[in-house]
C-alpha cells in the first residue's frame, strides 16, 4: 500500500517583491506601526531619528505653553514615561514582524529620549535647540551604558538605549542651565 504525503509549504510569492517587503513575514499590528514610526515620521529620509527628534521638539514647543507652569515638569515626565511604555511593545511588534533587531524606521525611541532631554527646560529657542543637539549627540555616540542597553531583547533594547541617551542629554542640559550658558 502506497502512502501519499502532502507538504504544507507556502508557495513562494516573493518574486519581484523588494527584500524589505519579503522580510515582513509576520503581520505587524497597525497600532504598532503608527506608534513605532511616530505616525509615519520614521519613513522620512535621510535620518529618520533626527526627523523624529525635531518633530518632538516642535510638538513640545507647541504644547507646553498651554500647560500651567506648575505642571510642565510633571507633564514632560508623564509623556516621556507614557511614550516609553507604549513604545517598547510597539517596537517589539515591529521587530518581530520584520525579523530585524532594530528596524531603522522605528523612531518612537527618539521621541521618548528627546522628551526626557526637555524635562524642566526653559521655554526658549536656545534651550530647545541645545536639548535637540545634546540628545542627538548622545544618541549617536552612545556612551556607556547606552550602547550596552541595545543588547536588551526586542523593544526594550530598541527604546531604552535612547531613554538613557535622553538622561545624558538632560544632565548636560541642566549643567548648562546651572552655569548660565543658556540665557
C-alpha positions in Angstrom: 0.0 0.0 0.0 1.4 3.4 -1.0 1.0 6.4 1.2 0.9 9.9 -0.2 2.2 12.7 2.0 1.4 16.3 1.2 3.6 19.0 2.4 2.1 22.2 3.8 4.7 24.6 2.3 3.6 28.0 1.4 4.2 28.9 -2.3 7.0 31.5 -2.9 5.2 34.7 -3.7 8.3 36.9 -3.2 9.2 37.1 -6.9 9.6 40.7 -7.9 8.9 41.9 -4.3 11.6 44.2 -2.7 13.5 42.4 0.1 12.1 44.8 2.8 8.6 43.6 2.0 9.7 39.9 1.8 11.2 40.4 5.3 7.8 41.3 6.7 6.9 37.7 7.3 4.6 38.4 10.2 1.8 41.0 10.1 2.6 43.9 12.3 -0.4 45.4 14.0 -1.4 48.8 12.6 -1.2 50.5 16.1 2.4 49.3 16.4 3.3 50.7 13.0 1.7 54.1 13.8 3.3 54.3 17.2 6.7 52.9 16.2 7.1 55.2 13.2 5.6 58.1 15.1 2.8 58.4 12.7 5.0 57.9 9.6 7.9 60.2 10.5 10.1 57.1 10.7 9.7 56.8 6.9 11.3 60.2 6.3 14.8 60.2 4.8 17.6 60.9 5.4 18.0 60.4 9.2 14.6 59.3 10.4 15.7 59.6 14.0 16.7 63.2 13.5 13.3 63.9 12.0 11.5 62.3 14.9 13.6 64.3 17.4 12.9 67.5 15.6 9.2 66.8 15.4 9.2 66.0 19.1 10.9 69.3 20.0 8.4 71.2 17.8 5.4 69.4 19.2 6.6 70.0 22.8 7.2 73.7 22.0 3.7 73.9 20.6 2.0 72.1 23.5 3.9 73.3 26.6 2.7 76.9 26.6 -0.8 75.7 27.2 0.3 73.7 30.2 0.3 75.6 33.5 3.9 76.3 34.6 3.4 74.3 37.8 2.6 71.2 35.8 5.2 71.4 33.0 7.8 69.2 34.6 5.3 66.6 35.6 3.7 66.7 32.1 7.1 66.1 30.4 7.9 63.2 32.8 4.5 61.7 32.3 4.7 62.0 28.5 8.2 60.5 28.4 7.0 57.6 30.6 3.9 57.0 28.5 5.8 57.1 25.2 8.4 54.7 26.7 5.7 52.3 28.0 3.8 52.3 24.7 7.0 52.4 22.6 8.5 49.2 23.9 5.7 46.9 22.9 5.2 48.8 19.6 9.0 48.4 18.8 8.8 44.7 19.8 5.9 44.1 17.4 7.7 45.8 14.5 11.0 44.0 15.2 9.2 40.6 15.3 7.2 41.4 12.2 10.2 42.5 10.2 12.5 39.9 11.6 15.1 42.6 12.4 16.8 43.5 15.7 16.2 47.3 15.3 14.4 48.4 12.1 15.6 51.9 11.2 12.1 53.3 10.7 11.2 52.7 14.3 11.6 56.2 15.9 9.4 56.1 18.9 12.6 55.6 20.9 13.8 59.0 19.7 10.6 60.6 20.8 11.0 59.2 24.4 14.6 60.2 24.6 14.0 63.7 23.3 11.2 64.3 25.7 13.5 63.3 28.6 16.1 65.8 27.4 13.5 68.5 27.6 12.3 67.9 31.2 12.3 71.1 33.3 13.9 73.1 30.5 13.0 76.8 30.0 10.8 77.6 27.1 13.4 79.3 24.9 14.7 78.5 21.5 18.2 78.2 22.9 17.1 75.5 25.4 15.1 73.6 22.7 18.0 73.7 20.3 20.5 72.7 22.9 18.2 69.8 24.1 17.8 68.7 20.5 21.6 68.8 19.7 22.6 67.1 23.0 20.1 64.3 22.6 21.2 63.6 19.0 24.8 63.6 20.0 24.3 61.2 22.9 22.0 59.0 20.8 24.6 58.8 18.0 27.8 58.5 20.2 26.1 56.1 22.8 28.5 56.4 25.7 28.4 53.6 28.3 25.9 52.2 29.3 23.8 53.5 26.4 25.3 51.1 23.9 25.0 48.1 26.3 21.3 48.7 26.6 20.9 47.9 22.9 21.6 44.3 23.8 18.3 44.0 25.8 15.7 41.9 24.0 13.4 43.3 21.3 11.6 46.6 22.1 13.4 47.1 25.4 16.7 47.2 23.6 15.4 49.5 20.9 13.8 52.0 23.2 15.9 52.0 26.4 19.2 53.0 24.8 17.5 56.2 23.6 16.0 56.7 27.1 19.5 56.6 28.5 20.8 59.0 25.9 17.9 61.3 26.9 19.1 61.2 30.5 22.6 62.0 29.5 21.3 65.0 27.5 19.1 66.0 30.4 22.1 66.0 32.8 24.3 68.1 30.5 21.4 70.4 29.7 20.8 71.2 33.4 24.5 71.6 33.9 24.5 74.2 31.1 21.4 75.9 32.7 23.1 75.9 36.2 26.2 77.5 34.7 24.1 80.1 32.9 25.2 79.1 29.5 21.7 79.1 28.0 20.4 82.6 28.9 
